[in-house]
Amino acid sequence: MDPTGYPDLDALLPRLAAIEGLTPDALEAERIAILGRKQGALTALLRTLPALAPEERKALGAAVNRVKQAFEAAFDHLTTGTGDRPEAAAGLDLTMPGRGRWIGADHPVTRVTTEICEIFASLGFAVAVGPEVEDEWMNFFALNFPENHPALDAHDTLFLSEGSSERADRAGGRLLLRTHTSPVQIRTMQSGPPPYRVVIPGMVYRNDPFDPSHAPAFAQIEGLAVDEGIGMVDLKATLTHFVRKFFGPKTAVRFRPSYFPFTEPSGELDIECQLCHGNGCPACKQTGWMEILGCGMVHPNVLTNAGVDAEKYSGWAFGMGPGRVAMNRYGLPDIRYLYSGDMRLLRQLGGTGR
Ligand code: DAH
């Protein structure tokens, strides 16, 4: 602040600059020394005013007020958030700018899974879930895998025991981490009489290395529809409807024959590559197509193994990888982005905050 020309006032100005460095106690003492109503330096000067000539009084009065305001502003600034406020005792300064809060986001696989389940829900499918620890019968044999199938090899499947645990003994087989969500087909059919229309989201586990296209733990969504008079046309119409709802009404689809032990006939469903729309690109290995799921008519042995009358009922099923679908949708080149817990992914895909 500029000098006022009054020596008594100007003598106070260095103290204005000095108050910033004071401790809270010294600050309060200084406030009383300058602004105090009884003995404050400025108050003392104001008391001299009535004795002065009008011109003098006006000029000094204005100068004292300017200095007073400058001190008041300085004290106010320094005492906000200090003094006897409880937040000051806790070391908080409420005048600081707020810290951005991290607001979470659904993981892309969760988001895709929710959307897929909603589309099937609109067609009358319920959501079912099952355990991640299964036995050999649920995971393989009930699903019509032969006993010597290579998937039962420890190179592919993560076994938890050699059949010594109580549960494994009761199950009559080794315990394992389920390699697919298909055993929940069996559990669903064992839970009550047909008809069944369910989608089954869940994590599955395989003895695979973590590389750009494999993860030892990844998500699947299974689908199962069993009723009287269900045929291949139901499978094709439902899955085509699903693809057009999810990827867009003009998306090209094709069904290719395939093989799974638990379906006959079996197929795989390809959709037009979402990156090049059928022209061919590295992502679709120049084919213009991307595989999104396996499907087929439920094998009569599977119905029988689950206690469903295969003469009376028929059904279709599918198994899909929502991680693959999410990679497609968000243009992710490497599956490890999805399953390595890297928060930067969520921040880019809809999380807010810092
Ligand atoms: N369980 C199969 C897998 O993990 C996927 C699958 C294929 C599921 C065809 C099905 C199906 O229900 O019908 O590779």
Boltz pocket constraint, residues with backbone or C-beta under 6 A from the ligand:
constraints:
  - pocket:
      binder: B
      contacts: [[A, 179], [A, 180], [A, 181], [A, 182], [A, 222], [A, 223], [A, 260], [A, 263], [A, 267], [A, 293], [A, 294], [A, 295], [A, 296], [A, 316], [A, 317], [A, 318], [A, 319], [A, 320]]
      max_distance: 6.0
